[in-house]
């Protein structure tokens, strides 16, 4: 029986313990490395060379998306599954864009997680229906520009157009145009709804 070597990356020790205990109930699963930060994951990956890496999304320092991208740069054959409590379409889109093979939420049933790990290890695609639905919604929406994302972050923080203009060294009328474009792209009625959608989708991460 060939063992599947796994690495778990999560900044919460109890989450790592829970995943390790659950996954090693499978006779052919072995957790060979655990990391609490992206930087630690990169170092341990080079030593352990796991078959599949389970990567938390929101890590201190390098986040899960950045860490995934760096892993794929050093080893294009790396197989990463992003697993998170967040299920926003933007989070999913960015994780897959970085090179993750699939995206799972931490509410997933154990049997489905095991199936996903086995599929990814075999080089197959695997995307839960709920995740595929969120991704489809994201792909139907126009992407925000870098400047629009900067404006949106300040909208989320409750800044007025005048305050945003000062912070970004823009004319207030320009900020107003950006806000209008943001509302249209997010299909939001107003700034409050745009802020809510930005947080729920993962476009903006609260500090």
C-alpha positions in Angstrom: 0.0 0.0 0.0 1.4 3.3 -1.1 1.2 6.0 1.6 -0.1 9.5 0.8 2.1 12.0 2.5 0.3 15.2 3.6 1.3 18.6 5.0 -1.1 20.7 7.0 -0.7 24.5 7.1 -2.9 26.3 9.6 -2.1 28.9 12.3 -4.3 27.2 14.8 -2.8 24.2 16.6 -6.1 22.7 17.5 -7.2 22.8 13.8 -4.0 21.1 12.7 -4.5 18.4 15.4 -8.1 17.8 14.4 -7.2 17.5 10.8 -4.2 15.2 11.5 -6.3 13.0 13.8 -9.1 12.7 11.3 -7.0 12.2 8.2 -4.8 9.6 9.7 -7.8 7.4 10.4 -7.2 6.5 6.7 -4.7 3.7 6.6 -2.8 5.2 3.7 -2.7 8.8 4.9 0.3 10.1 6.8 0.8 13.7 8.0 4.5 14.3 7.5 4.7 18.0 8.2 2.7 20.8 10.0 3.2 24.5 9.6 1.6 27.5 11.3 2.8 30.2 8.8 3.4 30.5 5.1 7.1 31.0 5.5 7.3 27.8 7.7 5.3 25.9 5.1 7.8 26.8 2.3 10.7 25.6 4.4 9.0 22.4 5.4 7.7 21.6 2.0 11.3 21.5 0.7 12.2 19.0 3.3 9.1 16.8 3.5 8.0 16.9 -0.2 4.3 16.0 0.7 2.1 14.5 -2.0 -0.7 16.9 -1.1 -0.7 20.1 1.0 -3.7 21.4 2.9 -3.4 25.1 3.0 -5.4 27.5 5.3 -6.4 30.7 3.4 -5.8 33.4 6.0 -2.4 33.0 7.6 -0.3 35.5 9.4 2.5 37.0 7.2 2.3 35.3 3.9 -1.3 34.3 3.4 -2.4 31.0 1.9 -2.8 32.4 -1.6 0.7 33.9 -1.6 2.2 30.7 -0.1 0.5 28.6 -2.7 1.9 30.7 -5.5 5.4 30.5 -4.1 5.1 26.7 -3.7 4.1 26.4 -7.3 7.0 28.6 -8.4 9.5 26.3 -6.6 7.7 23.1 -7.5 5.3 23.3 -10.5 4.1 19.8 -9.5 3.0 20.8 -6.0 -0.6 19.8 -5.2 -2.3 22.2 -2.9 -5.8 22.2 -1.5 -6.9 25.4 0.1 -9.2 24.9 3.0 -10.9 27.7 4.8 -13.8 28.9 6.9 -14.4 31.5 4.2 -16.4 30.6 1.1 -16.4 33.9 -0.9 -16.2 33.8 -4.6 -13.2 36.0 -4.8 -11.3 33.9 -2.2 -12.0 30.8 -4.3 -11.1 32.5 -7.6 -7.8 33.9 -6.2 -6.8 30.5 -4.7 -7.4 28.6 -7.9 -5.7 31.3 -9.9 -2.6 30.9 -7.6 -2.4 27.3 -8.5 -4.5 25.4 -5.9 -6.0 22.2 -7.2 -9.3 22.8 -5.3 -10.9 24.8 -2.6 -12.7 23.3 0.4 -14.5 24.9 3.3 -13.9 23.7 6.8 -17.5 22.7 7.2 -17.0 19.9 4.6 -17.9 16.4 5.5 -14.9 14.2 6.3 -15.7 11.7 3.6 -15.7 14.5 1.0 -12.4 15.9 2.2 -10.9 12.4 1.9 -12.3 12.0 -1.6 -10.9 15.4 -2.6 -7.4 14.6 -1.3 -7.4 11.3 -3.1 -8.6 12.9 -6.4 -6.0 15.7 -6.2 -3.2 13.1 -5.4 -4.2 11.2 -8.6 -4.0 14.4 -10.6 -7.7 14.8 -11.0 -9.9 17.8 -10.6 -12.3 18.1 -7.7 -14.6 21.0 -6.9 -17.5 20.7 -4.5 -20.8 21.9 -6.0 -21.2 24.8 -3.5 -17.7 26.0 -4.3 -18.3 25.6 -8.1 -21.4 27.7 -7.7 -19.6 30.5 -5.9 -16.8 30.5 -8.5 -19.3 30.7 -11.3 -20.9 33.8 -9.7 -17.4 35.4 -9.4 -16.6 34.6 -13.1 -19.8 36.3 -14.2 -18.7 39.6 -12.5 -16.3 42.1 -14.0 -13.0 42.3 -12.2 -12.2 45.5 -10.3 -9.1 47.4 -11.2 -6.3 48.0 -8.7 -7.4 51.5 -8.1 -11.0 50.4 -7.6 -9.9 47.9 -5.0 -8.0 50.7 -3.2 -11.1 52.8 -3.2 -13.3 49.9 -2.2 -11.1 49.1 0.8 -11.5 52.7 2.1 -15.3 52.5 1.4 -15.3 49.4 3.6 -13.4 51.3 6.3 -16.2 54.0 6.2 -14.3 56.8 4.5 -16.2 59.5 2.6 -15.4 60.4 -1.0 -13.6 63.4 0.2 -11.5 61.4 2.7 -10.8 58.8 0.0 -9.7 61.5 -2.4 -7.3 62.9 0.2 -5.9 59.5 1.1 -5.3 58.5 -2.5 -4.3 61.9 -3.9 -7.3 61.9 -6.3 -9.9 64.5 -7.3 -13.2 63.9 -5.4 -15.0 63.7 -8.8 -12.6 60.8 -9.8 -13.4 59.0 -6.6 -17.1 59.4 -7.3 -16.6 57.8 -10.7 -14.7 54.9 -9.2 -17.4 54.3 -6.6 -20.0 54.3 -9.4 -18.0 51.7 -11.3 -17.6 49.6 -8.2 -21.3 49.6 -7.5 -22.0 48.6 -11.1 -19.5 45.8 -11.1 -20.6 44.4 -7.7 -24.3 44.9 -8.6 -24.7 46.8 -5.3 -27.4 49.4 -4.6 -25.2 51.6 -2.4 -21.9 51.9 -0.6 -23.2 49.8 2.4 -24.2 46.9 0.2 -20.9 47.2 -1.7 -18.9 47.0 1.6 -20.9 43.9 2.7 -20.4 42.2 -0.6 -16.7 43.0 -0.6 -16.2 41.3 2.7 -18.5 38.3 2.0 -16.9 37.6 -1.3 -13.3 37.9 0.0 -12.5 41.0 -2.2 -11.5 42.8 1.0 -10.1 41.1 4.1 -10.7 42.9 7.3 -7.5 43.5 9.3 
